[in-house]
Amino acid sequence: MQALVVHASDRGSTTELAGWIGDAFAERGIEVEVRACEQVTELAEVQAVVVAGALYLGRWHPEARRFVKRFAEPLRRRMVWLCSTGPLDHSATQQELPAVSDVTRALQRSRARGHRTFGGKLDADATGLLASQVAAQSAGDYRDRAQVTAWAQHLADTLVAEAQG
Ligand SMILES: Cc1cc2nc3c(=O)[nH]c(=O)nc-3n(C[C@H](O)[C@H](O)[C@H](O)COP(=O)(O)O)c2cc1C
């Protein structure tokens, strides 16, 4: 079983979160690569793909959108899940948040099996006009690694079961 976890990130928190998903897959014996969306040129032998994209201004990261568009056809023949990194509060750990419309489109395009929104992270010293304003209100790390790992383990169990079945 080979899996690919791709990330689309501006400030690195989604990249790190993709690494947590990769770690959970590897612990379940899945051969996994973690890559930036734009680094991927083909899906080759990969049977499962997770696309992790940051949310900015209500949109899924453009590289995540582009990845799903570019590989729509091969993705439909694989097991695919999507996730978003975003809310700068504890809402994503307290409840399952609805996907933004970009993600709904990507779910349809890739025929992905599911999607999850995880909390985001923003440093207090974030640069950029808008980012510094957002940081003044809500800087912090709202990602819950245990939640991300539990989701990834569930995916890994599904992959292993389908490979055996
Ligand atoms: C300017 C700006 C706009 C943002 N807009 C959203 C948003 O619309 N929805 C959301 O859930 N999070 C939003 N966030 C929070 C980011 O999604 C969060 O910081 C995320 O962890 C960033 O991922 P990255 O570090 O991989 O770039 C925003 C953050 C900034 C700085």
The ligand as a MOL file (V3000), in Angstrom:
LIG
                    3D

  0  0  0     0  0            999 V3000
M  V30 BEGIN CTAB
M  V30 COUNTS 31 33 0 0 0
M  V30 BEGIN ATOM
M  V30 1 C -5.2050 36.7320 6.2080 0
M  V30 2 C -5.7130 35.4520 6.7630 0
M  V30 3 C -6.9600 34.9730 6.3940 0
M  V30 4 C -7.4550 33.7710 6.9240 0
M  V30 5 N -8.6790 33.3280 6.5480 0
M  V30 6 C -9.1820 32.1850 7.0890 0
M  V30 7 C -10.4630 31.7010 6.7200 0
M  V30 8 O -11.1600 32.2530 5.8810 0
M  V30 9 N -10.9300 30.5730 7.3240 0
M  V30 10 C -10.2040 29.9130 8.2700 0
M  V30 11 O -10.6800 28.9110 8.8090 0
M  V30 12 N -8.9490 30.3110 8.6020 0
M  V30 13 C -8.4280 31.4350 8.0450 0
M  V30 14 N -7.1730 31.8650 8.3910 0
M  V30 15 C -6.3480 31.0620 9.2990 0
M  V30 16 C -5.3850 30.1620 8.5140 0
M  V30 17 O -6.1080 29.2350 7.7610 0
M  V30 18 C -4.4560 29.4350 9.5100 0
M  V30 19 O -3.5430 30.3680 10.0120 0
M  V30 20 C -3.7590 28.2590 8.8500 0
M  V30 21 O -3.1750 27.4510 9.8500 0
M  V30 22 C -2.7300 28.7300 7.8340 0
M  V30 23 O -2.1050 27.6410 7.2380 0
M  V30 24 P -0.6010 27.7010 6.7400 0
M  V30 25 O 0.2820 28.0000 7.9550 0
M  V30 26 O -0.3420 26.3310 6.2420 0
M  V30 27 O -0.4990 28.7530 5.6890 0
M  V30 28 C -6.6640 33.0480 7.8620 0
M  V30 29 C -5.4020 33.5330 8.2220 0
M  V30 30 C -4.9220 34.7210 7.6820 0
M  V30 31 C -3.5660 35.1990 8.1040 0
M  V30 END ATOM
M  V30 BEGIN BOND
M  V30 1 1 1 2
M  V30 2 1 2 3
M  V30 3 2 2 30
M  V30 4 2 3 4
M  V30 5 1 4 5
M  V30 6 1 4 28
M  V30 7 2 5 6
M  V30 8 1 6 7
M  V30 9 1 6 13
M  V30 10 2 7 8
M  V30 11 1 7 9
M  V30 12 1 9 10
M  V30 13 2 10 11
M  V30 14 1 10 12
M  V30 15 2 12 13
M  V30 16 1 13 14
M  V30 17 1 14 15
M  V30 18 1 14 28
M  V30 19 1 15 16
M  V30 20 1 16 17
M  V30 21 1 16 18
M  V30 22 1 18 19
M  V30 23 1 18 20
M  V30 24 1 20 21
M  V30 25 1 20 22
M  V30 26 1 22 23
M  V30 27 1 23 24
M  V30 28 2 24 25
M  V30 29 1 24 26
M  V30 30 1 24 27
M  V30 31 2 28 29
M  V30 32 1 29 30
M  V30 33 1 30 31
M  V30 END BOND
M  V30 END CTAB
M  END
